[in-house]
Amino acid sequence: MIKRDFDDAAKETFDLIVVGSGIIGAGIAWDAALRGLKTLILEKVDFACGTTSRSSRLIHGGLRYLKRLELGLVRQDLRERDVLLSIAPHLVHPLSFIIPLTSGRPLQRVALPFGLMLYDLLYFRKSLPSHQQLTRRETLDFEPGVEPKGLLGSYLYHDCQVPFAERLCLENVLSAAEHGATILNHAKVTEFLRDGNSVSGVVVQDQISGETYQMRARIVVNATGHWVDSVRDMLGKGSRPMVRRTKGIHLLTPQISRNAVVLFAFADSRLFFVIPWQNYSLIGTTDTDYAGDLDAVEAEANDVTYLLKEVQRIFPNVSSGDIFYTYAGLRALAYSKSRRPEDVSRSHKLVDHEREDGIGGFVSVLGGKITAYRAVAEQTVDMVCHKLSAKPPCTTAEVPLPGAPIVPQQSLEQAANERGLTLDTVSHLASLYGSRFSQVLDILNKNPKGAQHLCPHCQDILAQVQHAVEQEGALTIEDFLLRRSAIGLSPCQGLDALNSVASEMGRLLGWSDAEQQHQVDAYRSQAALGQRFRNAGLA
Ligand SMILES: Cc1cc2nc3c(=O)[nH]c(=O)nc-3n(C[C@H](O)[C@H](O)[C@H](O)COP(=O)(O)OP(=O)(O)OC[C@H]3O[C@@H](n4cnc5c(N)ncnc54)[C@H](O)[C@@H]3O)c2cc1C
């Protein structure tokens, strides 16, 4: 349960303050709390609201990194993929990938078998099957939507998907809280507190009340993703950028493939995906340098045109009219200026500012995929423990996240019968909350109205709003629609459920009519970002 209390937190001296609660900050806080460190998370908006909610939602070794021979990175990520399958089986699932082989790409036909063999060998203890080659006929049976003209066959390999990366992030936060961490979302760090040459804490503004507080800690970790430079610059040490920001976009369309399909763009040979997600397809991504507004990243018409043109070579029936919405996110890659964005390493980097700029008690984390977040967190907390002269071991590779394990089908059927809900609804709840779906259903004991659906075309129910507000720290409509449930990710972007969610949250949080309207307007503006590409007109 997340209990938001700024006054209490301001009375403490923490071992560790983690600034930023994307997957990296959440993972660090979880690890630190499990090791017994007195930990505080400060998140300026909401858990996973940054790049963590804008990814391709894959848990993968990263076939494309083999091109740059980043073998250590791929091995680490393949190992972490297996760890996630074991600690979060309710959120991370195996996914098959097809790489169509087409005529006119001889280099690919030579490089791919070598790359896939390496992918299999790099982590030979893996729990997923090795790759195999499919004939043209087998490919079309397996993936009937693929353009048959010029198709020679394909390769089939396996990685994983985390359909709700937002909830993976949240479960780290929830477990951190259960192990004693203090959690404050909508809490923006605006300044650092200094004690000579060391950081001794931060000034934080509650974004809901507007009040300002001082929070103290022995170590502060800057895990703010693509904001990492602007947070470091609050110390007045902003000479060199630590990260290079590159933008990646995705399109949501009706489902065009059964499996994930790996494509190589004709324009620049970049690898991108068509990924089955829920009953739709996610198409992405791009990789372009970015220098715009860090808080409002959007897909532009040229990004969309690039992806559409490339995907139409293999799926000729997709058109711009099929796009429900787009979303965009920023990578924070450890700084490198000399190469093209796609050539910059995806390895994370820890910056100990004591060594780098002579500022004690301050560490920044650069980069780090969702796939490897646990390993990145482990290394970061090892560094923190070293600074604190503490030696508690990391246990996150063995400790299941709160919603594990997977709920057996029989239990779902029983719950559906007992509660008078459909199996689809209960299964949907289990796909979000794992074994904790029963906590949502328990709300129906006191409030049978909680069984009502939030809109005619989603399986989500009213009780989820109460659960999100009372247990999971949801404070805005956006928190609920985009990061506690997945309603905001559906084709209507949650607009069909907006009014019912607004009035239930208003009731639970005591909003005035004006505040409720403000919340609705804010959500509409957020959703509009995903439609802006249409204004410029597609090529
Ligand atoms: C297009 C795209 C596709 C990707 N696909 C994949 C994929 O399929 N698989 C994969 O493993 N990885 C993928 N990645 C990479 C992955 O998404 C990111 O590396 C990861 O989510 C970064 O997490 P983070 O916690 O570092 O940053 P973020 O998620 O951005 O979190 C940073 C947090 O810091 C907070 N913050 C900022 N400033 C302050 C402040 N002053 N005070 C308090 N809080 C603050 C923000 O609000 C934010 O919540 C993808 C990335 C992109 C861009």
The ligand as an SDF file (V2000), in Angstrom:
LIG
                    3D

 53 58  0  0  0  0  0  0  0  0999 V2000
   10.8930    3.9610  -28.2820 C   0  0  0  0  0  0  0  0  0  0  0  0
   11.5260    3.1340  -27.2140 C   0  0  0  0  0  0  0  0  0  0  0  0
   11.3420    1.7560  -27.1950 C   0  0  0  0  0  0  0  0  0  0  0  0
   11.9260    0.9910  -26.1880 C   0  0  0  0  0  0  0  0  0  0  0  0
   11.6780   -0.3420  -26.1490 N   0  0  0  0  0  0  0  0  0  0  0  0
   12.2090   -1.0990  -25.1800 C   0  0  0  0  0  0  0  0  0  0  0  0
   11.9000   -2.4740  -25.0950 C   0  0  0  0  0  0  0  0  0  0  0  0
   11.1100   -3.0080  -25.8770 O   0  0  0  0  0  0  0  0  0  0  0  0
   12.4710   -3.1880  -24.1210 N   0  0  0  0  0  0  0  0  0  0  0  0
   13.3410   -2.6290  -23.2150 C   0  0  0  0  0  0  0  0  0  0  0  0
   13.8580   -3.3740  -22.3840 O   0  0  0  0  0  0  0  0  0  0  0  0
   13.6260   -1.3170  -23.2400 N   0  0  0  0  0  0  0  0  0  0  0  0
   13.0780   -0.5330  -24.1970 C   0  0  0  0  0  0  0  0  0  0  0  0
   13.3370    0.8020  -24.2480 N   0  0  0  0  0  0  0  0  0  0  0  0
   14.1980    1.3940  -23.2260 C   0  0  0  0  0  0  0  0  0  0  0  0
   13.4340    1.6240  -21.9220 C   0  0  0  0  0  0  0  0  0  0  0  0
   12.0970    1.9710  -22.1510 O   0  0  0  0  0  0  0  0  0  0  0  0
   14.0810    2.7170  -21.1060 C   0  0  0  0  0  0  0  0  0  0  0  0
   15.4750    2.5730  -21.1050 O   0  0  0  0  0  0  0  0  0  0  0  0
   13.5970    2.7090  -19.6610 C   0  0  0  0  0  0  0  0  0  0  0  0
   12.1960    2.7270  -19.6130 O   0  0  0  0  0  0  0  0  0  0  0  0
   14.1600    3.8950  -18.9340 C   0  0  0  0  0  0  0  0  0  0  0  0
   13.6580    3.9050  -17.6170 O   0  0  0  0  0  0  0  0  0  0  0  0
   14.0870    5.0350  -16.6160 P   0  0  0  0  0  0  0  0  0  0  0  0
   13.5370    4.6910  -15.3000 O   0  0  0  0  0  0  0  0  0  0  0  0
   15.5620    5.2600  -16.6970 O   0  0  0  0  0  0  0  0  0  0  0  0
   13.4680    6.3800  -17.2110 O   0  0  0  0  0  0  0  0  0  0  0  0
   11.9660    6.9080  -17.1990 P   0  0  0  0  0  0  0  0  0  0  0  0
   10.9960    5.8290  -17.3620 O   0  0  0  0  0  0  0  0  0  0  0  0
   11.9050    8.0340  -18.1670 O   0  0  0  0  0  0  0  0  0  0  0  0
   11.7900    7.4580  -15.7210 O   0  0  0  0  0  0  0  0  0  0  0  0
   12.3870    8.6460  -15.2500 C   0  0  0  0  0  0  0  0  0  0  0  0
   11.4620    9.2290  -14.1900 C   0  0  0  0  0  0  0  0  0  0  0  0
   12.0900   10.3400  -13.5520 O   0  0  0  0  0  0  0  0  0  0  0  0
   11.0740   11.2590  -13.1890 C   0  0  0  0  0  0  0  0  0  0  0  0
   11.6760   12.5810  -12.9430 N   0  0  0  0  0  0  0  0  0  0  0  0
   12.2730   13.3900  -13.8400 C   0  0  0  0  0  0  0  0  0  0  0  0
   12.6670   14.5380  -13.2490 N   0  0  0  0  0  0  0  0  0  0  0  0
   12.3080   14.4560  -11.9400 C   0  0  0  0  0  0  0  0  0  0  0  0
   12.4130   15.3370  -10.8250 C   0  0  0  0  0  0  0  0  0  0  0  0
   12.9550   16.5620  -10.9370 N   0  0  0  0  0  0  0  0  0  0  0  0
   11.9140   14.9290   -9.6290 N   0  0  0  0  0  0  0  0  0  0  0  0
   11.3520   13.6960   -9.4850 C   0  0  0  0  0  0  0  0  0  0  0  0
   11.2080   12.8350  -10.5330 N   0  0  0  0  0  0  0  0  0  0  0  0
   11.6850   13.2040  -11.7340 C   0  0  0  0  0  0  0  0  0  0  0  0
   10.1530   11.2370  -14.4110 C   0  0  0  0  0  0  0  0  0  0  0  0
    8.8730   11.7520  -14.1390 O   0  0  0  0  0  0  0  0  0  0  0  0
   10.1550    9.7610  -14.7860 C   0  0  0  0  0  0  0  0  0  0  0  0
    9.0700    9.0510  -14.2110 O   0  0  0  0  0  0  0  0  0  0  0  0
   12.7480    1.6070  -25.2120 C   0  0  0  0  0  0  0  0  0  0  0  0
   12.9370    2.9890  -25.2320 C   0  0  0  0  0  0  0  0  0  0  0  0
   12.3280    3.7530  -26.2150 C   0  0  0  0  0  0  0  0  0  0  0  0
   12.5120    5.2370  -26.2230 C   0  0  0  0  0  0  0  0  0  0  0  0
  1  2  1  0
  2  3  1  0
  2 52  2  0
  3  4  2  0
  4  5  1  0
  4 50  1  0
  5  6  2  0
  6  7  1  0
  6 13  1  0
  7  8  2  0
  7  9  1  0
  9 10  1  0
 10 11  2  0
 10 12  1  0
 12 13  2  0
 13 14  1  0
 14 15  1  0
 14 50  1  0
 15 16  1  0
 16 17  1  0
 16 18  1  0
 18 19  1  0
 18 20  1  0
 20 21  1  0
 20 22  1  0
 22 23  1  0
 23 24  1  0
 24 25  2  0
 24 26  1  0
 24 27  1  0
 27 28  1  0
 28 29  2  0
 28 30  1  0
 28 31  1  0
 31 32  1  0
 32 33  1  0
 33 34  1  0
 33 48  1  0
 34 35  1  0
 35 36  1  0
 35 46  1  0
 36 37  1  0
 36 45  1  0
 37 38  2  0
 38 39  1  0
 39 40  1  0
 39 45  2  0
 40 41  1  0
 40 42  2  0
 42 43  1  0
 43 44  2  0
 44 45  1  0
 46 47  1  0
 46 48  1  0
 48 49  1  0
 50 51  2  0
 51 52  1  0
 52 53  1  0
M  END
$$$$
